[in-house]
Amino acid sequence: MAFTESEETMLKQLLTAFENGKRLSDLPNVKSTNPYDLYVEVLDTDGESKKAALATLLPYLEEQCAYGVEWDATVADPTCTRVGNMALHKTLPIQSRMRGCLLDDDGKVVRYLDPNDWTSAVRDGSEGQVMVEIPMHYRRFITDGNKRRVMLSEYPLPGYHQVPLMYQSAYQATVQRSTNKLASVRNFTEDYRGGTNDADWDGLAKSELGRPAGGLSLNSSRKYARNRKAGSSEWNALTYDAWKELYWLFVVEYATRNSQAAYNAEPTAEGYKQGGLGAGVTNINGTKWSGFNDSLPFIPCGYTDALGNGTGEVEFTMPAEYDKSGVVVKVPRYRGIENPFGHVWVWVDGVKVRISADVENGGDGLSKIYVCSDPDKYSSTGYDGYHHVGNEARQKSYIKDIIFGEDGDLMAADCQGGSSATYYCDSHSTEIPTSGERIAGLLVGGMGQLGADSGITCSYSGPTESGAFNACCSRICFIPRAKVDA
């Protein structure tokens, strides 16, 4: 089936324009700057000639409407190469639409916060949870031999999958004690006491008022998150998809897989972001931390809020009761999200690891990773609604490679030959049973005493989903649709 005269004219305009470096909005007689609408206009599903012409057009559309990074999986340097429309690497249209807001329990935005400084806003929970809105966008993961590529677009380009609108907590979460609701708030009252809710510490340097809640299990985190809206699975602890989403947004923005690279507020000569998020709250002495407050959270929620929707670091001086020398840590923030790694471990829901004993101990020697993108099917037992995405490394070491695949899975696949300065630069740890098998939950980000082991991809498939220890907490997220396509 041939093109009509108007379709042929449009195709010629598009191809010529792209070859001359123009954007869709520059073209005459084009009804929409959305590539999807253009596909509908030029493609007849029964016309092979139209399909061939569209195949010629698509690389130009991706070149104009997408931006991302690529790297060689065999090369140790964590730095990535920027690809796609280089102008979009300067404007960062998707990351730039991340913004802080107050979200009510029905998932409605009460108001957006001042992009430059949140400190004048009411953040105590009375007007909603303090969240960061991450816009709906489109994403594609590509493996070409040793080359890996992550591409982002505001448009539904062929081969790209939709990343739904979602909200992640700006803070590591506390618990509203009177209602057992997981909360992202800056509130120093007894009702939002963090830690393990020890009232005897109120007024002391190790006070738990205004801090994240520690000692949470994944089961309790899921339950307390769901308590925000009875009968709904829209409120969740940090989901596996949300964890992945934040990491890949960071990687594309900074063109590095090392989230702990030194923070640099200045752009490159070309106008691109450089550096990383800094070391984070990871240089704490474990013995002193345990003696100070039993290894519970100590950074107040909202400590970096003067940075607004921005990225940066804010210094925090440890109390003299921890160390009289005045130890300073730097609290990181990424686009409004405080402590995206470090400080304390964070639970991830929607993923579980079936860890079998080594073959010589009667097991199959595998650690199989199962993930689920439908919160309605989250469960602490069995694998119904979950699908196998690959096998986790069984070594306790630095991550050399991840599963990646078509969905950008972050789980460690190879931990032989990595380091704190190469590949993903973060550590992976696990617990292998001596017999039989176990279902492990997933903790990410690391904690205060892990130093260079920490980072966004730092992971620990250790405790069961009912297990907990003081230095683990939760985040909260809201997914507007209870069911999300895998």
N, C-alpha and C positions, 0 to 999 in steps of 0.2 A: 504494500500500500504506500503510495507516494505522499510526500508532504504537500500540503496546500501551499499556494504562493506566499501567504502571510507567515506560515510556519517556517518555510525555507528562508524568508527574509529575516525572521527573528533569529534563527540559528546562525546565519551569516553575521548578523550584528553582534551576537554574543561571542562567537569565536574570534571575530576581528577585535572586539573590545578587549577581551581577555589577553589576547596577544599583545595589545598595546598598553596593558597594565591598568585598564579601567575597572571600576567596580560596577556591580549590578545597577546601583542607583544612578550611574552616569548614562545609562542607555536610554535611547528614545523608544517609545512605543512598547515598553515592557510594563505589563500590568502590575507586577509585583516584584519586589526585591527579595522575596523568599524563593530559594531555589526549588522547593517542593512544588510551588505553584507553577514554576516554569516547566518542570517535568511534565505536569499534567497537560500543559499547553502544547508541548512538542512531541509527546510520546503517545503513540497508539499501540496498545499491547499486541495487536495483531499485525503490526507493520514492522517487518524485520529491518527495513532501511532506516526507520525511525530509531529503532533500538541501536543500530550501528552508529548513527549520528549522535545519539545521546551518550554512547560510550566514549565518543571523541570529546564530547562536551564536559563530561564529569571531572576529568582531571583539572580543567580550568576552574570549575566551580569549587572544587576542594581547595585549590591553590588560593582562591579569593576568599573563601568563606570558612576556612578552618585554620587552626594553629595548634602546634604541638611540639613534641620533642622525640628524638630517637637516640639510641645508644647501641653499642655492640655488647652483647651479653658476655663475651669473652674478655673484654677490656676492663681492667680493674678500676680505672678512673671513674668516679661516680658522676662526673660532669656529663650532661646531655647536650646534644646539638639541636638548636631550634629549627623547626621546619614549618612549612605552610606559609601563610600570609604574615610576613615579618612585621607589618604595621600593626597587626592584632597583638603581637607580643609586647607592644608598647602600651596599647590601650587596655589589654586584658579584659575584653568585654564581659566575660562570664565571672571571673574573680571580682571584677569591679562592681558587680551587682550583688555581691554578698553584703548584707547589712544587718545591723543589730535591731532588735525589735522586742516589744512585749507581746507575748502570745497568751490568749486566754485558754481555758481548758477545753474549749470547743475547737481550738486551732485557728481562731480568728486573730488577726493582727490588731491589737489595741492601738498601738502607735509605733512608728519607727523612731529610733533613737538618733540623737545628734551624731552625724557621722564623724565629727572631730573629737567629741568628748562626751562620754555617757554620764559623767559624775553628777550632773544636775538632775538626772531622771530618777523617778521613784523605781527602785529595783528590789523592793523588799517582798515582792510576791503579791501585794495587795492589788496590783493592776495587771498581773500576768507574769509569766515566766520570762526570764531574760534569755533570749535565743538569738541565733544568727540564721538569717534566711539564706539558703543556698538555692539559686534559681534553677529552674528546669533548663537543661541543655542536652546536647547530644555528644556522644563519645564513641571512639573506635580504638580498639587495640589490634595491632598488626604485628605478626611475626614473619620475618622474611629471612630465613637462614638464621644467622646469629644476630641479626638486627631486630630490635624491638622498637615499636613506635606507639605513642599515645597521641591521639588527635582529639581536639575539642571543637565544637561548632555550635553556634546559636541556631543552626538550621538542620532539618532532618535529611542530611545527605545519605545516599544509599550506602549501606554497610555500617552506618552509625546506629547505635541504640540510644533510646531516650533515658536520661537520668532525671527522675522525677523531682519536682520541687520538694524540698524538705527543710526542716529546721533542726539545727543542732544546738545544744546548750552552750551558752557562752562560757559557763564555768563547770568545773568538776562538781558534781551534784551533792547537795545535802538532802536531808529528809525533814519534812514538816512533821514533827513528832506527834501532834494531836490528831493527824489524819493518816499517818504513814504514807505520805505522798512524796515521791522523789521530786526534788525542786532545784531549779537553777535561779538562785536569788542571792542578793547581798543583804543579809538580815542577821543582826547580832542579838536577836531575842532568844529566849530559852526555847521557844517553839521550833526554832530552826537550828538548834544546837547540833553541830556536826560531830566528828569523831565517833566515839561510842556513847555519846550522850551522857557524859560524866559531869553532873552538876557541881561536884566537889572542886572542879578545876576552874569554875567561873571566877574571874577576877585575877587569876594567875597568868603568868607568861605563857603557859601551855593551855590556856583557855580554848575550849572547842567552839565557843560562840563565833558564828560567822565563817566557820571553816567547812570544807566538804565532809561528808559522812564517811567514816572509814569502817573497816570490818564488814563490808557488805558482801553477800554472795550474789551470784548471778540470779538465782531464783528469787531472792528478796528484791533485787534491783528491778527485775521484770515485774514483779507484783506491785512494788511501790510506784513504778512508772504507770502501770495500767490503772492504778487507783485515781489518777488524775481525771479519768473519764470512764465511768463505769460502763461495762459492756462493749468497750471499744478497744481495738488493738492499735490505735493510731499513735498513742504515747508509748514509747519504748525506752529501754536502756539503749546505749549506743549500739547501733546495728552494724553488722559486717559490711553492708553496702555503704553505710555512712562513713565508716572507717576508711574504706577504699576511696570514697569520693573525695574526702579531705586530702588524702595523700596525693592523689593524682592532680588535683588542682594546684597543690604546692609544687609538685615536680614540674609541671608545665610552666608555672610562673617563674620559678627560680632556675630552671634548667639544671637541676642537680637531684640526685637520689639521696643526698646526705642532708637530712633535715637539721642536723646539729652543726652544719657549717656556720662559721662566724657570721653574725648579723652585720649587714652593711646597708645603711639607709640610702646610700648614694647609688643611682643607676649607673650602668656602664656608659661609655661614650656614645653607644648607639641608642641609649634610652631604655635598656632592658634591666630587669631586676637581677641582682647578683648576691652571692653569699647564701645564707640560710637563716634559720631561726635562733641560732646561738646554742650554747650547751644546755640551756634550760636549768631547771632545779634538779641537778643531778650530782652536785659535788658535796653532798652531805656525808659526814662520817657516820656510818651505820651504828657504831657503839654509842656515840654521843646522842644520836637521834633516839635510839631506844631508851637511853637513860633520861632524856628530856621529856618525851611524851609517848613512850611505848610505840614509836614508829607510826604514829597517826598523822593525818594531814595537818599542816601548820601554816600554809599560805592562805590568807583570807580570800574568800570568793570576791571577785570584782576588783582585785588589787591593781590590775592594769587598765581599768576602765577609762582613765584619762586619755588613752590612745584611741578611743572610739572604735570605728570600723577598721582602724589601721593595723599595721604589723610593727612589732618592735619588742623591746625588752625594758623592764622596770626593775631596778635594784631593790632587794629586800634584805635587811640586816637581821640575822638570826638573833634571838634573845640571848642575853648574857647567861641565862640558865642552861642554854645549849653549849655556849662557848664564850668566855669572857672577852676573847680577842675581837669580837664583832665580825664574825664570818658573814660575807655578803654573797647572796645568790642572785641570779638574774631570772626574773619570771618572764617567759616568752608569751607572745600573743601573735596569732595569725588571723588577720582579717576579722578581728573581734572575738576569736576563740582563744581563751586563756588556757595556758598549760596544755597545748595539744599533745604533749608528751612529758614525761618526767613527773616529779613531785610524788605521785602515787600511781600504782597500776590502775588501769581502767578495764572493766569487763566489756566484752563484746558479745552481743546476742546474735542469733541467726547463723552460728557456726559451731561445730563440735568436731572433736577429733577422736576417732576410734583407734586407740593405741593398743596394739597386740604385743605380747612378749616376743623376745628374740626367738629365732627358729630353734636354737639349741635348748631353749627353755619351753618348747612346745607351742610357741606361737607362730604366726606367719611372718613376723619381722617387719610389719608395715604399720604406718600411722596414717590412716585414711581420713581425709578431710571432707566433711559434709557441710554444705551451706544451704540456706533457705532465704528467699527474698519475700516470703509471705508471712508477716508477723502473726497471722491467725494460726499458723502451723508451728510456731516456736514451741519447743518442748524440751524437757530435761531428760526424757527417756526415749530411746528408740530413734529412728531416722525417717519416720513418715513425713513426707513433704520436703525432705532434704535430698540433695543430689550430690554425688561424689564428684569433686573437681580435680582431685589429684592426691598425691601422697606427701606428707610433711617430712622434712628432714628429721632424722633421729639424733643428730649430733647437737651438743650444746656448744655453740660457737657463733661466730659472726656470719651473717647471711651473705652468701655469694650469689644465689639466684633464687627467684621466686617462681611460683607456678605460672603466673601471668596468663597465658591462654587468651581466649576470646573475650574474657570478662575482667582482665586485669587483676586476677587473684593475687593477694599480697602474701599468702602463706609461704614460709620458707621451704624451698625444695632442695637446696644444696647449701650446706654450711661447712664445706671443706675448702679452705684457701682464702676466705674472706678476712677482713680486719676492720678496725674502727675507722679507717680512712679509705677503704676500697669498696667497690660494688655498692651495697645498700648501707654499709657503715653501721648497722645496728645488729644487736645480738638476738639469738633465738635460743630458747631453753625448753625442755620438755621432761617428762617423767615416764620412763619405760617400766612397765610392771615386770616382776620377776616370773610371773606365770599368768595365764589367762589373758584377759583384755580389760580395758577400762574406757569409759567415755570421759574425755577431758573437756573442760571449758577453755576459753581463751582470754588471757589478759594481755593488754598491749600498752606500749608507751614507756615502760620501765618505771623506776622510782628514784628517790632522792640520792641513794648511795651507789647507783650503778654507773655513774659517769658516762664514758663514751659508749657503753653498752646500750644506752637508752636511745630513743628516737621514735618517730611515728611508726616505723615498721618493726620496732622491737616487740617481740612476742614471747609468750610463755604459755604453753599448753600443759599446765600443771594440775591445779586443783579441779575437783569436780564442780559442777554447777551449783552444788549445795555448800561447797567449801568456801572459806573466807579467812583472811588474816588482816591485821590492822592496816597495812600499807596497800590495800586495794579498795577502790571506790567505784563510782559509776558516773556516767554522763547520762543525759536524757535527750531524746530526740522525738520529733513529731513528724509523722509521715501522713500527709493529708488524706491519702487513700489507704484504707486498711490492707488492701491487696495490691501487690506490685508484681508485675510480670518478672519472671526470672531472667 
